[in-house]
Amino acid sequence: MDIACPRCGEAEALRGSRDGDVISLVRESCDHRWDRGLTPQCSSCGGDDMQTVPLAILEKGRGTQLSVVGTRSIHLCSDCDADTLRTYHANRPNPLMPDDIPTAGL
């Protein structure tokens, strides 16, 4: 789940604070303020049937070797991301691999 300013679409320079069952967010550059709930929602369909899965963080080692140096949690929609979730569950306990793989010479 990516969080971006609904006014300017940017995801950088966001600040948030929790107030009960809501998170109040502010985009520092344009000073737009908005609230969102604690439960993640799909940005495509608006549904709340989300699953949290680990996404691998890769780093290029020596030669062509790639290493998983960590993971970060991402939220995937059970409906919109069904194919990705199937891949994840078929390869558990391994984390999902990112779409963009670091390659040599770029």
C-alpha positions as CSV (number, residue, x, y, z in Angstrom):
1,M,0.0,0.0,0.0
2,D,1.5,3.3,-1.1
3,I,0.4,6.5,0.5
4,A,0.4,9.6,-1.6
5,C,-1.0,13.1,-1.3
6,P,-4.5,13.2,-2.9
7,R,-3.9,16.8,-4.0
8,C,-0.5,16.6,-5.7
9,G,0.1,12.8,-5.9
10,E,3.5,12.9,-4.3
11,A,4.6,10.3,-1.7
12,E,7.6,12.1,-0.3
13,A,7.7,14.5,2.7
14,L,4.6,13.0,4.4
15,R,4.1,13.4,8.1
16,G,1.5,11.6,10.1
17,S,0.1,11.2,13.6
18,R,-2.3,8.8,15.1
19,D,-5.5,10.1,16.7
20,G,-7.7,7.2,18.0
21,D,-8.9,5.2,15.0
22,V,-7.4,7.6,12.3
23,I,-4.1,8.7,11.1
24,S,-3.9,12.4,10.3
25,L,-1.5,13.0,7.4
26,V,0.2,16.2,6.1
27,R,2.1,16.6,2.8
28,E,4.7,19.1,4.0
29,S,5.4,20.7,0.5
30,C,1.8,21.6,-0.4
31,D,0.4,21.6,3.2
32,H,-2.5,19.4,2.2
33,R,-4.1,17.5,5.2
34,W,-6.2,14.4,5.2
35,D,-7.2,11.5,7.4
36,R,-7.0,7.8,6.7
37,G,-8.2,4.8,8.7
38,L,-5.9,2.3,10.4
39,T,-7.0,-0.6,8.2
40,P,-5.2,-0.6,4.8
41,Q,-7.4,-0.3,1.7
42,C,-6.8,-1.3,-1.9
43,S,-6.0,1.8,-4.0
44,S,-7.5,0.1,-7.0
45,C,-10.9,-1.3,-5.8
46,G,-11.2,0.4,-2.3
47,G,-11.6,-3.1,-0.7
48,D,-10.2,-3.9,2.8
49,D,-9.5,-7.6,2.3
50,M,-5.7,-7.1,2.4
51,Q,-2.9,-9.5,3.2
52,T,0.5,-8.4,4.5
53,V,3.4,-10.2,2.9
54,P,7.2,-9.7,2.9
55,L,8.9,-8.1,-0.1
56,A,12.6,-8.8,-0.6
57,I,15.1,-6.0,-0.7
58,L,17.8,-6.9,-3.1
59,E,21.4,-5.7,-3.4
60,K,23.9,-6.5,-6.1
61,G,26.8,-8.4,-4.7
62,R,29.8,-9.6,-6.7
63,G,29.5,-10.3,-10.4
64,T,25.9,-11.2,-11.2
65,Q,25.1,-12.4,-7.7
66,L,22.0,-10.8,-6.0
67,S,21.5,-11.0,-2.3
68,V,18.4,-10.5,-0.2
69,V,19.5,-8.0,2.4
70,G,16.2,-7.5,4.1
71,T,12.4,-7.4,3.7
72,R,9.7,-4.9,4.0
73,S,6.0,-5.5,4.5
74,I,3.6,-4.7,1.8
75,H,-0.2,-4.9,1.7
76,L,-1.8,-6.8,-1.2
77,C,-5.5,-6.9,-2.1
78,S,-7.0,-10.4,-2.1
79,D,-8.9,-9.6,-5.3
80,C,-6.7,-7.2,-7.3
81,D,-3.4,-8.9,-6.4
82,A,-4.6,-12.5,-6.5
83,D,-1.9,-13.7,-9.0
84,T,0.9,-12.2,-6.9
85,L,-0.6,-13.7,-3.7
86,R,-0.7,-17.1,-5.4
87,T,2.9,-16.8,-6.3
88,Y,3.8,-15.8,-2.7
89,H,1.9,-18.6,-1.1
90,A,3.3,-21.2,-3.5
91,N,6.9,-20.1,-2.6
92,R,6.5,-19.6,1.2
93,P,8.4,-19.0,3.4
94,N,10.5,-17.1,0.8
95,P,9.6,-13.4,0.4
96,L,8.1,-12.0,-2.8
97,M,10.7,-10.8,-5.2
98,P,10.5,-7.2,-6.4
99,D,9.4,-6.4,-10.0
100,D,12.5,-4.4,-10.6
101,I,15.7,-6.5,-10.2
102,P,19.0,-4.7,-9.9
103,T,21.1,-5.6,-13.0
104,A,24.7,-4.9,-14.0
105,G,25.7,-2.0,-16.2
106,L,22.7,0.3,-15.4
